[in-house]
Amino acid sequence: MYKIGITGGIGSGKTTVCKVFEVLGIPVFYADTEAKNIMVQDEILIAGIEETFGKNSYFDDGKLNNKHIAGIVFNSEAELAKLNALVHPAVFRAFDRWEESIDPNVPYTLKEAALLFESGSYKMCDTTILVTAPLEVKLARVMQRDQVSVEQVKARMDKQWSDEEKAKLANHFVINDETHSIIEQVLSLHHYFLNTAAGVQI
């Protein structure tokens, strides 16, 4: 099955773009959401987190101790890298299981991931989409959505690659600046992917 990775920086609106693809009947795997689920479901991952960050990583009821984990990884690139090294392979395993459950008649699937390029998971996709937006638009979106300060948003942005870095690896682009039509851009890509998945050269 033809696999397409889709990503974008925080506040770019990549989830909104994915929802349009879903309306068109395209299944979407939300890697970031799945990562939160498997951190309390995947036994291999749970064991790895406890071994690396201590038994206090989980409460007695099995829920993740987010405050404990955040306190370790938030200000340490090395500790964050350790966490990602545990989580990313588990997400890859979950994606493979998800792909096997998809109707084989579906022309293509989307894998939405904030760290698609940073994690290297783009290499497992046939092509990629980067959703972009101007910095001021992204800041305003996240500040309103999460009720956080501009400094807090920028701190989170600093942990991701810039759009310029991501653009070097991206194959397709969606501009989500609230002036370009998302629907028109997605429909154009959808048509292209349908033909590509069917082996038609455009």
C-alpha positions in Angstrom: 0.0 0.0 0.0 1.2 3.5 -0.9 2.3 5.2 2.4 2.5 9.0 2.7 4.0 10.8 5.7 2.6 14.2 6.7 4.2 16.6 9.2 4.5 20.2 10.1 5.8 22.3 13.0 3.7 23.0 16.0 0.7 25.2 15.1 1.0 24.5 11.4 -2.4 22.9 11.3 -1.3 19.5 10.0 -4.2 17.8 11.9 -6.7 20.0 10.1 -5.2 19.0 6.7 -5.4 15.3 7.8 -9.1 15.7 8.6 -9.7 16.8 5.0 -7.9 13.7 3.7 -10.1 11.6 6.1 -13.2 13.2 4.6 -12.0 11.9 1.2 -11.8 8.4 2.7 -8.1 8.2 3.4 -7.1 6.5 6.7 -4.8 8.5 8.9 -2.5 7.1 11.5 -1.9 9.8 14.2 1.6 8.9 15.5 1.6 11.4 18.3 -1.7 10.3 19.7 -0.7 6.7 19.3 2.5 7.4 21.2 0.5 8.5 24.2 -1.6 5.3 24.1 1.3 2.8 23.7 3.2 4.4 26.5 0.7 2.7 28.8 -0.1 -0.3 26.6 3.1 -1.6 25.0 4.8 -3.8 27.6 8.2 -3.6 25.9 8.0 0.2 25.9 6.8 0.3 29.5 9.6 -1.9 30.7 12.1 0.3 28.8 10.8 3.5 30.3 10.9 2.1 33.9 14.4 0.8 33.4 15.6 4.1 32.0 13.7 6.6 34.1 12.7 4.6 37.2 9.7 2.9 38.6 8.2 6.3 39.4 7.6 6.7 35.7 4.2 5.0 36.3 1.6 5.3 39.0 0.2 2.2 40.7 -2.8 2.2 38.4 -0.6 2.0 35.4 -1.0 5.6 34.2 2.1 7.5 33.0 3.6 9.9 35.5 3.9 12.8 33.1 5.3 15.2 35.6 8.1 12.8 36.5 9.0 12.1 32.9 8.8 15.8 31.9 11.0 16.8 34.9 13.7 14.5 33.5 13.6 15.1 29.8 12.3 18.7 29.4 15.7 20.4 30.1 18.0 17.6 28.9 18.5 16.9 25.2 20.3 13.6 26.2 17.4 12.4 28.3 14.9 13.4 25.7 16.9 11.5 23.1 16.7 8.4 25.4 12.9 8.7 25.6 12.6 9.1 21.8 14.8 6.1 21.3 12.3 4.0 23.3 9.1 5.5 22.0 9.8 5.8 18.2 10.4 2.0 17.6 7.2 1.3 19.5 5.3 3.7 17.3 6.8 2.0 14.3 5.5 -1.3 15.5 2.0 0.2 16.1 2.0 1.7 12.6 2.8 -1.7 11.1 0.0 -3.3 13.0 -2.4 -0.5 11.9 -1.4 -0.9 8.3 -2.2 -4.6 8.4 -5.7 -3.7 9.6 -6.5 -1.4 6.7 -8.7 -2.5 3.8 -6.3 -3.4 1.0 -8.5 -1.6 -1.5 -7.7 1.7 0.1 -5.4 3.5 -2.4 -3.0 5.1 0.1 -2.6 5.9 3.8 -1.3 8.9 5.7 1.0 8.8 8.7 0.8 12.1 10.7 3.8 12.7 12.9 5.3 15.9 14.4 8.8 14.3 14.3 8.4 12.5 11.0 11.8 13.7 9.8 13.5 14.0 13.1 12.7 10.4 14.0 13.7 9.1 10.6 10.3 7.5 10.1 9.9 9.4 6.8 12.2 6.7 5.3 9.4 4.2 5.8 7.1 6.3 3.6 6.8 6.5 -0.1 6.5 10.2 -0.1 6.0 13.1 2.3 3.9 16.2 2.8 5.0 19.3 4.8 2.3 21.6 6.2 3.7 25.1 6.6 2.4 28.4 8.1 4.0 31.8 8.9 5.6 32.0 12.4 3.1 34.6 13.7 0.2 32.4 12.6 1.6 29.4 14.3 2.3 31.3 17.5 -1.2 32.7 17.6 -2.8 29.3 17.0 -0.9 27.5 19.8 -1.3 30.4 22.3 -5.0 30.3 21.8 -5.4 26.5 21.7 -3.2 25.7 24.7 -3.5 29.0 26.7 0.2 29.4 26.9 2.6 32.3 26.5 4.6 33.1 23.4 7.8 32.1 25.2 6.4 28.7 26.0 5.4 28.1 22.4 8.8 29.1 21.2 10.4 26.8 23.7 8.4 23.9 22.2 9.2 25.0 18.7 12.9 25.0 19.5 12.7 21.2 20.1 11.6 20.6 16.5 13.3 21.2 13.2 12.5 24.4 11.4 10.3 24.5 8.3 13.4 25.2 6.3 15.2 22.1 7.6 12.1 19.9 7.0 11.5 21.3 3.5 14.8 19.8 2.4 13.3 16.3 2.9 9.7 17.0 2.0 8.2 16.1 -1.4 4.9 18.0 -1.3 3.7 21.1 0.5 0.4 22.5 1.9 0.4 26.2 2.8 -1.9 26.7 5.7 -1.7 30.5 6.2 -5.4 31.1 6.3 -5.3 32.7 2.8 -4.6 29.7 0.6 -7.4 27.1 0.3 -6.6 24.0 2.2 -9.3 22.0 0.4 -8.1 22.9 -3.1 -4.5 22.0 -2.1 -5.6 18.6 -0.6 -7.8 17.8 -3.6 -4.9 18.4 -5.9 -2.6 16.2 -3.9 -5.3 13.5 -3.5 -5.7 13.3 -7.3 -1.9 13.1 -7.7 -1.6 10.3 -5.1 -4.5 8.3 -6.5 -2.8 8.3 -9.9 0.6 7.6 -8.4 -0.7 4.7 -6.2 -2.3 3.2 -9.3 1.0 3.3 -11.1 0.1 6.1 -13.5 2.8 8.5 -14.4 1.9 12.2 -14.2 
